[in-house]
Structures are given as structure tokens and as C-alpha cells.
């Protein structure tokens, strides 16, 4: 089992690495999903996901795609997009993924994967936390 602390990691790089681990048959646990960062201008990132949430099927709006607002589900959905989810191999791999907001007690003393190369501290662009994006989409972390 690979345990990854998502604090200050770039979401796309982390998701690609997690998908690779999952497809090779390993279980992946990602902690602190709200602290994972997306690189780019804040307005562009929030606008992109806001437009995705607003898309509706005119004939049957209730059947429209649901874009998650919770940080853990948000990250999980990004990783799902990097897996061949419509095939049995991809679905089986996706079952091995666990994403948490914060750090549960059961993982306090667990050894973590070294992902320092994927840190946003190595990036010279602007970035925003997944938690802040989700709050702008309507996530209420206090509830």
C-alpha cells in the first residue's frame, strides 16, 4: 500500500503517479486532499470547474454529469479520468484508491511516499489549493 501526503503536491502529477500505481495493482491512499494544488490562474481554474458544474442536459437535467464539490471526491474524480474506467481493469484499479480530507488516525505513523519532485514549491507559476476551489464551487467544510 502506498500512502501519499498530498500537501503542496501538483494535482495532475500526483494523479498520474497514483493512476500508474493503481494500474500496477497497488492500493493507494492519499491524505490531505484539500491541500493538493492546481497550477494556473485562479480565475481560469475556478471558471473551468464552475462551467462544468453548470452544464445540464436540456431534455433531462437530472441525468446530467455530477461534478463533485468535496475535495476528496474532486481528487478521486481527477484520478478516475486517468484510468481506463470503462474497462474491468480500470474499475478494479479504481477500487484500490482511498482519498481523505485531513489525516485519519490510522495513518498517523505510516511511512509516506517521497513525492518532493511533484511539489508546487518547484513550480514558478501561480496555483490554488483544491480546498479553495471546492469552497468557491459551494463546498461547506464546516457542515
Steps between C-alpha positions, in 0.01 A plus 500: 500500500631842400414785740542847348472832683343742251619819671642740236504237224392592146170323428568384143839353582369333814199359313716357222732332751207364703336363182826327410522338845134393483536341157802304623274345767598700809262669741542877532400721795513878454484719810431876530309524170398859576867609493579364153559787257393572143745710298360795305314826545230483766229653279568252219499195726189594695325610179575168330354292782208741550402459133522122537261512794254716304480267197161334481320268263205706378272200451571340839698728733493240779705265278782752456855427612560583865825681575606449863553792739665311787882510473545125546241416233639775275849345504356150464313609187820643347683172560206307356543700179854364468387137523330287232188510720262349243702178494504244778874556553444872564203446733693244700795740527269785610370287790851508650493879541422675830506880530455684831450860607745550784690215657310213667647357821571163337760661270678722756811282534501344153802545271431740209614494139759766416330727246718810545564521123127562447482788747355837400808656659688397183246683279542865411136550395198601706297231668194444720409231754231245413328596828465861386369396157241278667393779736442727201290226340281483811668255739424576866784348700340578835185297433 
